[in-house]
């Protein structure tokens, strides 16, 4: 049974990122993108590829390879990435505490939605792995917005579909922090995407923890009244 929400909350909804936040897939995506670029003769250090995980594929190719690569090979690289990731996706597992946190948020009276910009089949697999299909109020995928993170579009769609008015965002990258701030939402960041505490805090995260289990003990009533710092709207530096 869903709990009753206190009346003094500023935010009635919690939006969770999926890849790297609910499921441990960040490094699988990095490997898949690295292999995709290499298959077209584009050599990039793995650390740069990893640092771009969290933005959508519509932006990642140009960010890492430059506009000329995007114009010439963008669609082919995205297709190659999907093929490479599909070979790794059975290795992806839920992150510890994923189901428990979603259950807790529902019990505390929040609407809960998944603001994913992943491919529909990837997102569907992640939702099934975590076992929260019947708990969440909405799920988005890459098909639900034309512009991906750090633009706020996909998060706004998730909020609207959940029937909420204002949200807290949980994510694992600086791109999540920025996209949240651009829709007026504070972002709670977890380190499972491989970003450091200092950079997540500098970007504007209102709370940084090691993982989802830590958030089960967070002060959610205080977070439900938090606001993002103004500087969090600024585009994160490119990898």
C-alpha positions in Angstrom: 0.0 0.0 0.0 1.3 3.4 -0.9 1.8 5.8 2.0 0.3 9.3 2.4 2.6 12.2 1.5 3.1 15.0 4.0 1.6 18.3 2.8 4.7 20.5 3.1 6.7 18.7 0.4 7.8 20.8 -2.5 8.4 17.7 -4.6 5.8 14.9 -4.9 7.8 12.7 -7.3 11.1 10.9 -7.5 12.6 10.3 -10.9 15.3 7.7 -11.2 17.7 7.2 -14.0 18.1 3.6 -15.0 21.5 2.7 -16.6 24.2 3.1 -13.9 21.6 4.0 -11.3 19.2 1.0 -11.0 21.3 -1.5 -13.0 25.1 -1.8 -13.1 25.5 -1.2 -16.9 27.8 1.9 -17.1 30.9 0.0 -18.0 29.1 -2.3 -20.3 28.0 0.7 -22.3 31.5 2.1 -22.2 33.0 -1.1 -23.7 30.2 -1.3 -26.3 30.9 2.3 -27.5 34.6 1.8 -27.4 34.3 -1.2 -29.6 31.9 0.6 -31.9 34.3 3.5 -32.5 37.2 1.1 -33.0 35.2 -0.9 -35.6 35.2 2.2 -37.8 38.9 2.9 -37.2 38.4 5.6 -34.6 40.7 5.1 -31.6 39.6 6.7 -28.4 41.0 6.0 -24.9 38.5 4.1 -22.8 38.5 6.8 -20.0 37.1 9.4 -22.4 34.4 7.0 -23.6 33.5 6.3 -20.0 33.3 9.9 -19.1 30.6 10.4 -21.8 28.3 7.6 -20.5 25.2 9.3 -19.2 24.5 11.5 -22.1 22.4 10.2 -24.9 23.8 8.5 -28.0 22.4 11.4 -30.1 25.1 13.6 -28.4 27.8 11.1 -27.5 29.2 10.5 -31.0 29.7 14.2 -31.8 31.1 14.9 -28.3 33.7 12.2 -28.6 34.4 12.0 -32.3 33.6 15.6 -33.4 30.9 16.9 -35.7 32.5 15.5 -38.8 32.3 12.0 -37.4 28.7 12.5 -36.3 27.8 13.8 -39.8 29.6 10.9 -41.6 29.1 8.0 -39.3 26.7 8.9 -36.5 23.9 6.4 -37.3 26.3 3.6 -38.2 28.2 4.1 -34.9 24.9 4.0 -32.9 23.9 0.8 -34.6 27.3 -0.7 -33.9 27.1 0.3 -30.3 23.7 -1.4 -30.0 25.0 -4.6 -31.5 28.0 -4.6 -29.2 25.9 -3.9 -26.1 23.4 -6.6 -27.0 26.3 -9.1 -26.7 27.0 -7.8 -23.1 23.5 -7.1 -21.8 23.0 -10.5 -20.2 25.9 -9.7 -17.8 24.1 -6.6 -16.4 22.7 -7.0 -12.9 20.6 -4.8 -10.6 22.6 -2.5 -8.3 22.2 -3.4 -4.6 19.2 -1.7 -3.0 17.4 -0.9 -6.2 14.2 -2.6 -5.5 14.2 -1.7 -1.8 14.6 2.0 -2.5 11.8 2.1 -5.0 9.6 0.2 -2.5 10.5 2.7 0.3 9.8 5.7 -1.9 6.3 4.4 -2.7 5.7 3.6 0.9 6.6 7.2 1.8 3.9 8.5 -0.6 6.0 9.6 -3.5 5.1 9.1 -7.1 8.0 7.2 -8.7 9.0 7.2 -12.4 12.0 6.0 -14.3 13.5 8.7 -16.5 15.5 6.6 -18.9 16.8 7.7 -22.3 17.9 4.1 -23.1 16.7 2.0 -25.9 13.2 0.6 -25.2 14.3 -3.1 -25.1 17.3 -2.2 -22.9 15.1 -0.2 -20.5 12.4 -3.0 -20.4 15.1 -5.5 -19.5 16.4 -3.3 -16.7 12.9 -2.8 -15.3 12.4 -6.6 -15.2 15.8 -7.2 -13.6 15.0 -4.8 -10.8 11.4 -6.1 -10.5 9.7 -2.7 -10.2 7.3 -2.8 -13.1 4.3 -2.8 -10.8 5.7 -0.2 -8.5 6.6 2.7 -10.8 4.1 5.2 -12.2 5.8 5.8 -15.5 8.8 4.7 -17.6 10.4 6.6 -20.4 12.9 5.5 -23.2 14.8 7.2 -26.0 11.7 7.2 -28.1 10.0 9.7 -25.7 12.1 12.8 -26.3 14.1 14.2 -29.2 16.9 15.6 -27.1 18.7 13.5 -24.5 20.5 14.4 -21.2 21.8 16.9 -20.2 18.7 18.4 -21.7 15.7 18.0 -19.3 13.2 16.7 -21.9 13.2 13.0 -20.9 12.8 13.8 -17.2 9.9 16.2 -17.9 8.1 13.5 -19.9 8.5 11.1 -17.0 7.2 13.6 -14.5 4.2 14.4 -16.7 3.4 10.8 -17.3 3.6 10.0 -13.6 1.1 12.7 -12.8 3.5 14.7 -10.6 4.1 18.4 -10.3 7.7 18.6 -9.2 10.5 16.1 -8.7 13.7 14.9 -7.0 16.0 13.1 -9.4 18.3 10.2 -8.6 21.2 9.7 -11.0 24.8 8.6 -11.4 26.4 11.2 -13.6 27.0 14.9 -13.9 24.6 14.9 -16.9 21.8 13.7 -14.6 22.6 16.6 -12.2 22.4 19.2 -15.0 19.3 17.8 -16.7 17.5 17.7 -13.3 18.5 21.4 -12.5 17.2 22.5 -15.9 13.7 21.4 -14.9 14.1 22.8 -11.4 14.7 19.5 -9.7 17.4 18.8 -7.1 19.6 15.8 -8.0 20.8 13.1 -5.6 23.8 11.4 -7.1 25.3 8.0 -6.5 28.8 7.0 -7.4 27.9 3.9 -9.4 28.5 5.7 -12.7 32.2 6.2 -11.8 32.0 10.0 -11.2 33.8 11.4 -8.2 32.2 12.9 -5.1 33.9 16.3 -5.7 32.8 16.7 -9.3 29.2 15.6 -8.6 29.0 18.1 -5.7 30.6 20.9 -7.9 28.1 20.2 -10.6 25.3 20.7 -8.2 24.2 17.5 -6.6 22.4 18.1 -3.3 23.5 14.8 -1.9 26.1 12.3 -3.0 26.3 8.7 -1.7 28.1 5.5 -2.6 25.0 3.7 -3.6 21.3 3.1 -3.4 21.3 1.4 -0.1 22.6 4.6 1.5 19.6 6.4 0.2 17.2 4.1 2.1 18.4 6.0 5.3 18.3 9.5 3.7 16.2 12.3 5.0 13.6 12.2 2.3 11.4 14.9 3.8 14.4 17.3 3.7 15.1 16.3 0.1 11.5 16.8 -0.8 12.0 20.5 0.1 15.4 20.9 -1.6 16.1 23.1 -4.6 19.0 22.8 -7.1 21.8 25.4 -7.0 21.6 27.8 -9.9 25.0 26.8 -11.3 23.8 23.2 -11.8 22.1 24.3 -15.0 25.5 24.9 -16.6 26.6 22.3 -19.2 29.2 19.8 -17.7 32.6 20.1 -19.3 33.2 17.7 -22.2 35.1 14.5 -21.6 
